[in-house]
Amino acid sequence: MELVQNFPFFNIVMCLASGVIASILSGKNARRLSIGLVSVVGIMSTCVLGYVLKTGEFYTYMMGHHPAPWGNEIRVGVLEASMALFFCIIMLLCLLGGSKYIAQDIEESKLNLYFVMINLMLSSLLALVYTNDLFNAYVFVEINTIAACGLIMIRNNGKSILSATKYMIMSSLGSGMLLIGISMLYDLTGHLLMSNIKESVATIAANGEYTVPLTVVIGLMCVGLAIKSALFPFHSWLPDAYGNSTASSSAILSSLVSKAYIFLLIKIFYRVIGLHVMIDHKITNTLFAFAIVGMIMGSISAMKQHDVRRLIAYSSVAQIGYIYMGIGLGTTAGMVAAVFHIMSHSASKSMLFIAARGLSEVSGNSKDFKDLKGAGYRNKIAGIAFAVGAFSMVGIPLFAGFTSKVYFAEAAITASPKKMFIAMIALAISTILNAVYFIRATISIYTPRNEHFNDPNFKLAFTFRVALVLFIILNFFLGIGSYPIAQAIEKGLAMFS
C-alpha cells in the first residue's frame, strides 16, 4: 500500500486529535491550529484525488487491517476524494472570511471551544464522505450534529440558544429514524459494511422477500436524512439556525453540513440499497415530489423576508429542493446534476453569508434591507461578492448556478416525460422567483443613501477580502470550467456502483 492511500484515515484522526488539542489552547492559537489543519487536510486530499485519478480505480482501507465483517473500512474513489477536497476549500474560506466576526461574536474564554467544534465538524464531514461502514456513518452523523449545535449556540444569547434547541430536536428526530433504519437493515442482511449490505439487498429484492420491511427501511433512512438536510417540509429549524449564528457558522452549516447528509444519502442509493431497488420502491418519486414543492415554497418564503440572512437561509430551502429533484429523477444525469449543485450551491451560499455579514457591519450591524441601502458602496468587496452570489443563485450565465440549472435541464430531458414536464416548469418558476428576491436584494445594497458611514474603528480585515476574492474566483471556475468536474462526478458515480 502506498503512503498516499493512508491519507484519508490520517485526515480523520488528525481532525479528532486537533479537537482535543484545541481545547487546551488559547483562542488565537486554536484558530491558527484549525486553519493550519484545514489547509494540511486540503493538501493531503489533493494528493488523494490525484492518486485515484491516476489509477482510475477506487480502493478500500481496512482499519487495523482486519477484514469484514469484523473490520471497519473506508472507501476512496474519485467522488469521495473530490468532495473531501471541496469541503476543505469551503471550510477554509469560511473560517478566513468570518475570522474577524468570530472574535466579535464569541466570548474570548469560549473562542477555543468554537474551534474544537470546527475540528470535530471537519472530522465528521470527512468520515461521512469516506466511510464504507453504515453504523460508523451514523456515529459521525451524531458527532456532526453535536458540533453543528455547538456552532449555533456558542454566541450564548437567547436567539442562538433557541435556534440550537430547535435544531437539536429536529436533528435528533432525523438521527433516530436513521438509526432505526440501520438497525432494521442489519437485521435483514446481517451486515454493516455498505458493499456487503448491497449484495444481500440485491438477493432479497431478486427473491421478492421482505418487501414491506425493506420499504420501511428505505423510508426511514431517506426521511431521516431529509430532515437533517432540511428538505421541505422538514426545514423549520433552518432559518433560525442559519440566521442567528456567526457568519462562519452560517456559511459552514449551509454549505457543508446539510450537503454531507445528502452525500451520505447518495451513497445509500448507490452503495447500500442499490439505485434500481430504490427506484422500484418509488422513493425517487416521493423525493422528487417534495423537492418540487420545496423549490417553489422556499423561494416564496424568501420573498417575504426583510432580513438579509433569513432571505439567504430560506433560499437554501429552495436550493436543497434542486438537489433532491436531481436525485428524484432517478437517472445518472440527475445524480451528476445533484452532486454538481452541491458544489455550486456551497460555493455561492457560503459567500453570500460572509458577504452579508460584511454589509451588515457597515450598516450599524442591522440585517434589515432598509438599513442596508448603499452598503455595497460602503463595503465594496462585500457588495461585489454578494452580487456574484445572487447572480449565481438566479442562474445568470458564467456563474456556477447557471451551469447547475443547465445540468438539471439536461437531466430532466433524459427522465420520463411526466418528470421532464414537471421539472422544467419548476425550474422556470423557481428561477423567476429567485430573480425577484435576489435582484431586489442586490438593488437594495446599491441604492444610494444620503447618510455617510463614518466609523473610525472600522477596518476591513485582510482575510475577509482574500476569502471573498477566492470565493468569487471559485464561483466563476465552477461556472466556466464545469466540464472536467462533471466528468469526474460521473466517473465517481460509476465507481460507486
C-alpha positions, 0 to 999 in steps of 0.5 A: 500500500502506498503512503498516499492511500493512508491519507484519508484515515490520517485526515480523520484522526488528525481532525479528532486529535486537533479537537482535543488539542484545541481545547487546551489552547488559547483562542488565537492559537486554536484558530491558527491550529484549525486553519493550519489543519484545514489547509494540511487536510486540503493538501493531503486530499489533493494528493488523494484525488490525484492518486485515484485519478491516476489509477482510475480505480477506487480502493478500500482501507481496512482499519487495523487491517482486519477484514469484514465483517469484523473490520471497519473500512473506508472507501476512496474513489474519485467522488469521495476524494473530490468532495473531501477536497471541496469541503476543505476549500469551503471550510477554509474560506469560511473560517478566513472570511468570518475570522474577524466576526468570530472574535466579535461574536464569541466570548474570548474564554469560549473562542477555543471551544468554537474551534474544537467544534470546527475540528470535530465538524471537519472530522465528521464531514470527512468520515461521512464522505469516506466511510464504507461502514453504515453504523460508523456513518451514523456515529459521525452523523451524531458527532456532526450534529453535536458540533453543528449545535455547538456552532449555533449556540456558542454566541450564548444569547437567547436567539442562538440558544433557541435556534440550537434547541430547535435544531437539536430536536429536529436533528435528533428526530432525523438521527433516530429514524436513521438509526432505526433504519440501520438497525432494521437493515442489519437485521435483514442482511446481517451486515454493516459494511455498505458493499456487503449490505448491497449484495444481500439487498440485491438477493432479497429484492431478486427473491421478492422477500421482505418487501414491506420491511425493506420499504420501511427501511428505505423510508426511514433512512431517506426521511431521516436524512431529509430532515437533517438536510432540511428538505421541505417540509422538514426545514423549520429549524433552518432559518433560525439556525442559519440566521442567528449564528456567526457568519462562519457558522452560517456559511459552514452549516449551509454549505457543508453540513446539510450537503454531507447528509445528502452525500451520505444519502447518495451513497445509500442509493448507490452503495447500500440499497442499490439505485434500481431497488430504490427506484422500484420502491418509488422513493425517487418519486416521493423525493422528487415530489417534495423537492418540487414543492420545496423549490417553489415554497422556499423561494416564496418564503424568501420573498417575504423576508426583510432580513438579509440572512433569513432571505439567504437561509430560506433560499437554501430551502429552495436550493436543497429542493434542486438537489433532491429533484436531481436525485428524484429523477432517478437517472445518472444525469440527475445524480451528476446534476445533484452532486454538481449543485452541491458544489455550486450551491456551497460555493455561492451560499457560503459567500453570500453569508460572509458577504452579508455579514460584511454589509451588515457591519457597515450598516450599524450591524442591522440585517434589515434591507432598509438599513442596508441601502448603499452598503455595497458602496460602503463595503465594496468587496462585500457588495461585489461578492454578494452580487456574484452570489445572487447572480449565481443563485438566479442562474445568470450565465458564467456563474456556477448556478447557471451551469447547475440549472443547465445540468438539471435541464439536461437531466430532466430531458433524459427522465420520463416525460411526466418528470421532464414536464414537471421539472422544467416548469419548476425550474422556470418558476423557481428561477423567476422567483429567485430573480425577484428576491435576489435582484431586489436584494442586490438593488437594495445594497446599491441604492444610494443613501444620503447618510455617510458611514463614518466609523473610525474603528472600522477596518476591513480585515485582510482575510475577509477580502482574500476569502471573498476574492477566492470565493468569487474566483471559485464561483466563476471556475465552477461556472466556466470550467464545469466540464472536467468536474462533471466528468469526474462526478460521473466517473465517481458515480460509476465507481460507486456502483 
